Amino acid sequence: MPESQERLAQLSTHLTSMTTQTESVFQSTPRAPPDVIFNLTASYKADTFKDKINLGVGAYRDNDGKPFVLPVVKKADAILHQDPALDHEYLPIGGIPTFTAASARLILGADSSAIKEKRVVGAQTISGTGANHLGALFLSRFYHPGAKILLSNPTWANHKAIFNNVGIETIDYPYWDAKKRGLDLEGMLNVIKSAPEKSIVLLHACAHNPTGVDPTQEQWKQIAEVIKQKNHFTFFDCAYQGFASGNLDKDAWAVRYFESQGLEFFVCQSYAKNFGLYGERAGCLTAVTSTPDAANRVFSQFEKLQRSEISNPPAYGARVVNLVLNDPTLSKQWQDDLTEMSGRIIAMRKALYSALKKLGTPGTWEHIVTQIGMFSFTGLTKEQVSVLKSKYHVYLTDNGRISMAGLNTSNVEYFAKAVDDVVRNV
């Protein structure tokens, strides 16, 4: 072999060896499973069946199955774009002060003693997920060492991941009673009572996700009393204020009652659902403390933690919410929009219940109309859900949770017939 050809052969062998022998330092990284909800949506989008239904994603849809931009958001958007003073500078680390103040008034009420006494602070976050994370991170650093958090079983899938990611161990407390298809209050209270003192208890402020089952006011009082007796810390998650009943004050009742009992707590707020600002990520973490000094100390750490993670929160969604919450006319229009959205969901509950009753579907279905908010825990089994997907092209989570917003006057009877079939035959 000529010398030039030999050199080329050696070079080729060397390059091939480099290619085949090189391994990534991430070679042993385990592949994470796909997110359940987003994977479900991707399957729905890939389905070409004309009568397919997506009941998985927790996003409001109008009666035509289309995303709904609130009229008040369109109005606020126009006002913002016409503002000559609008710029794209960084927001303060803790967010827009008038936004966080308005968020506190929204959940605690304008006559809140804690607000008047300056015992409340808030930080603007990346929607409710960011609020949960910031609150979890703070507690992992500054709350009772080794404290565990009690989560309802079931709960929003992200809760466990958020707290585990900051090193806080999670414990389940019973919530859903499958037999009566309602709240397991006794089981819930027993676990809260038996938990070590100064545990953290996460509560859904309204429109529990995924069950749609909320405690009554009397039951909330019992829950608060046990938490107070055990010196637990309450961590409220409120993603659906105004969506549960259509009344902002009614949906905030539990949080306001806990404040009236002198309890300290965190409350996470999301404006994804009740403003339709899903992609804008507007949220708030509010702390109710026992003294103004404690409030200031908490806020200083909120800022320090947030600075190291996101530096500054995003502006647009918070500007929309800030404008609406601080303008009486726009605020009134927003409440009208909420009434329209929550009213449509309530109407779909009634329509589904009526259709199942008319079909004589075996079992009891009153829980469809007694549950509230965007979601309903149907009681369907994993096997029944599988047939709904494969035979009827209806997409919902394996635990039988459906988003009522995915139903409309055009598909509710189709869905009812599909449910009737699987209940009878699967």
N, C-alpha and C positions, 0 to 999 in steps of 0.2 A: 504494500500500500504506500503511495507517495506520502511524503512528510506532511504536506498541506492537508491531505484528506484525513490523515491520522489525527492531526490537531483538531480538525472539525469534529471528528467522531468523539474525541475526548471531551471537547467542549459540550457537545450534545448530551453525552452521558452525565456530565457534571450538572447541567441545567435540569435534566430529568430527575436526577437524584435530589436536587434542592427542592423541586416541586413536590415530589412524592413523600419526602421525609419531613417537610415542614408541617407542624401541628400548631393549632391555635392554643394560646394559654387558656382559652375558654372551652376547650374540647370537652371537659367534664361537667360543664354547666348544664344542669338539668333543664329540659324544655318545659316551660310553664304551660299549664292547660289554658285554652282560650277563655276569655271572659264569657260567662254564660249568656248574659243579655246581649252583648254586641255580636256574639257568634250566632245567637238566635235571629237577630235582625239581618245578619248577612245571609243566613239560610232563607229567610223570608224574601229578601230582595232577589235572590237567585231563582226563586220559584216562579215559573211562568203561568201557573194556574190562575185563571181570571178571577175566581172568587176567593182567593187566599185572604187570610185575616191575620194581622199581627197584633196579638194581645200581650206581647212580652214587654216592650219598651214602656217605661213610665214617662211618657210625653203626651201632652194633650193634643187631640186631633178634633177637628170640627166634624159636622155631620156628613161631610163629603170625604172624610178620612184624610184631610190635608192638615199640615202644620198651620197653627193659628197664631198670627201676630196680633197681639192685643191692640185695639184702637188707641188706647192711651199711650202705649209704647210708640206707635207711629207719630202721635202728636208730640211726645217728648223728644223724639228723635229729630223732628223738624225744628223744634225750638233750639235744640243744641246746635244743629248745623247752621242756624241763622245767627248764632251768638258770635259777634266779632272778637270777643275776648277768649274764645275757646282755643286752647293750645294742647300740645302733646307732651308737656313736661311730666317729670316723675311726680306721682302722688306721694304724700308723706308715707312713711313706713307703715303706720297704722291705718292708712287709708284716709278717705275724705271725712273730716270730723262731723260734718252735718249729716252724712250718711250713717255713720255708726250711732250718732245720737238719735236719729229718726228710727233706726232699727230697734234700739232699746225701747223707745216709746211705743213702737208697734207691738212688741211682744209683751212688755210689762205694763203698758197703759200710761196715758199722759199724767195720771194722778199717782203714779208709783212713788211710794215713800223712799225707796232705795235711790231712785233718780233724784228726787228733791234733796236727799241727804248726801248726794255725790258719792254713793257707794257702788256705782255702776260704771264700768268701762267696757269699751268694745274695740275690736280690731277688724278691719275689712279683710276678707279672706277670699280664696279662690273657691267660691260657691260653698255649699254645705260640706263637701268633702274636705276642702281646705280648712274649714272651721273645725271639723272633727279632728283633723290631723294636728292643727295648732294646739287645740285643747288637750289632746292626748299627749303631745310632746311636752307641754307645760307640766302636766300632772306627773309624767315620768321623771321630771327633774325636780319638782318642788313640792309634790304632795307626799303623803305618808309613805315611807319606804316600803316597797314590797306589796303595796296595795293592789288588789286585783279588781277587775271591772266585771260587773254582772250584766249580761246581755240577754234580752228576751230570746226564747226559742219558739219560733224563728225570728230573725231580724234581717235588716238590710245586709246583704252579703258583704259589703265593704267594711262594716263595723269591725268584725273580727280581725281582718287584715290590717286595718289602720292601727289598732291598739297593739297587735302583735308586733308590728313593724317598729314600734318604739319601746318594746320590751315589757309591755303590760300584759299579764296573763289574763285570759278571759274565762269566765264561768257562765254557763247557761242557767237561766231561770225559766220555769215553765210559763208559757203564755197562752198558747193555742190549745183549747180543749177540743179534740177531734170529734168526740162523741156528741157534745152539745153545740159544736161549731161556734164557740164563743170564747170568752176569757176564762182562763184557769186562775182565778184570783187567789184561791187558797194555796195552790202550788207556788205561785209567784211570791206571795207573802212569806211562806215557809222558808224559801231559799234566802230571801232578803234578811229574814230574822236570824237564820243560822250562819250567815256570812260573818267573817271577822269584822270587828268594829273598824270604822273608817275605810270600808270598801267603797268603791265607786259604783254607782248604779246608773246605767244608761236607760233613759225613758224616752219614748216617742211622744212628743208633746201633743200631737193629734194625728189622725189618719195613719194609724200604725201600718208600717210597711214590713211584711207583705200582707198581713191579715185583714186590714181594714176594720179591726176590732179595737175600740178604745174603752178604757174604764169609764164608768159613770162618775159624776161628781162625788158621790158618796164613796165610791171605790178609790178615787184619787185621794180623798182625805185619809182613808186607811193606809194607803201606800206612803203618804207623807208622814204619818204618825210613826210607822215602823222605821222609816229612814231616819227620822229625828231621834228616836229612841236608841238606835244603833250608831249614831254619829257618822252615818254614811255621807258621802258626797254625791250630789245629783248632777248628772250630765244629760241635759235635754238635747234632743235632736229634733228640730222643727223645720221640715222641708215643705209642709203643705198648709201653712196658715192661710185661711180663706178658702182652701180647696175642700176641706172636710165638710163643713156645714154651709159654706158660703158667707159666714159671718166671722170677721177677723177677731172680734172680741171673744166670741164663744170658743173659737179654736185655741185661744191663748189662756183659757180659764185655768188649766192645770198649772202652768208656769206662774201665773199671778197668785194662785193659791199658795204655792210653795214660798213665794216671796212674803206673803202675808204671815206665814208661820215662822219667819225669821231665819229661814234656811239660806245658806250660801250655795251657789250653784253656777254652772256654765250653761249657756244655751246657744246652740248652733242654728243659724238661720240660712236658708237658701232662697234665692229669688229666681231659681231656674223654672220652677213650676208655676208659682203664682204670678209671675211677670212674663212667663214664656221666654225667658232669657237663657235658654239652655246652654248655648255655646259661649255666652259672654262671661260666665263664671263669676257672678256677683253673690257674695255671701258675707256673713258677719259672725264673729264669735263674741258674745257678750258675757261678762262676768258680773255676778251679783255677790258682793262681799258684805262683811259686817261693819267695816269702817272705811272712811275715805282714804286713810293711809294704806290699808290693805289693797284697795282698788288701785291706787297709784303704783304700788309695788308690782301688782299683777300686770298692769299695762306696760310697765317698763320691761318686763320679761317677754311679754307678747311681742313687743317691738324688736327686742334683741334676737329672739328666735326667728321671727319672720325675716329680719334683715339677712340672716345667714342662709335662708332657704330660697326666698323669692325676691328679696330686696325691697320691692314695692309691688302692691297689688295692681291689677289691670284697671283701667279708668272707665271705659265706655259704659259697661253694664251698670256700674255703681252710679255713674252720672245720671243715667236714666231713672234709676230707683230713687236717687237723692232728689231729683227734680219733682217726681210724682209725690213722694211722701211728704215733701215740705211745701206743696202747693195745694190748698184746700180744694180747688176746682178739679185739678188733675187727680187728686186722691179720691174724690167722690166718683169720678169716671172709672178709676181703677176698680173700685169696689163694685161698680155696676158690671164691669167686665168679668170680675170674679163670680158675681151672681149668675151671669150667663153661662160661664164654663161649669161651675159646680151644678147648676140647674140641669144642664145637658147630661152630666154624669148621673145625677139622681134619676132623671127620666130613663136613662138606659138601664139602670138597675131595675126599675119598675117594669120596663118592657121585657127584659130577660126573665124576670120572675114570672110575669104573666104568661110568656110563651112556654116556659117549662111546666107551669101549672096546667095550661091548656092541653099540652101533650100528655099530661099525666105521668111525667117523668118520675120514676121511683125515688123515694127518699124525701127529705125535707129541704126546702130551698129558701126558707124565710131569711136565712143569713145573708142572702144576696141583697136584700133591701134594708136589713138592719146594720150591716157594715157600712162604713163611710169612707169618703176619700176616693182617690184614684184607683185603688186596688181592691180586689175581692179574692179571698181565699175560698175557692169553690168546694174543696173537699174531694176533688177528682184525684184518682190514683196515678202513679207514674205510668202504669200500663195503659190506662185510659188516655192520658195525655199523649202517649206515643201513637195511639191510633188516630187521635185528633189531628196530629201532624201528618201522618202518612196517608190517611184516607181522605181527610177533609181539608188538608192544607191550612190548618189553624195552628198558629205558633204561640205557645205559652210555655212558661217554665215547668219543669218536671214536678214541682211541688203543688201544681194546680192553681197557682196565682195567675190572675188575669188583670190586665189594665182595662178598666171600664171605658177609658177614653178611646180604645180601639174599636168599640162597638158603635154602630149607628143604625138609623132606621132602615138602611139597605141590607145590613148583614146580621142583625140580631136574631132574626128567625132562623136563618141558616145555621148560625152557631147553636141555637137552642136545639134544633133537630139533630145536630152532630152530637151534642152532649147527651141527648135522650138516647141516641143509638149506643154510645159507648157505655153509658150507665146500665143499659139493659143487657148488653152483649159482651162486655169485656170484664 
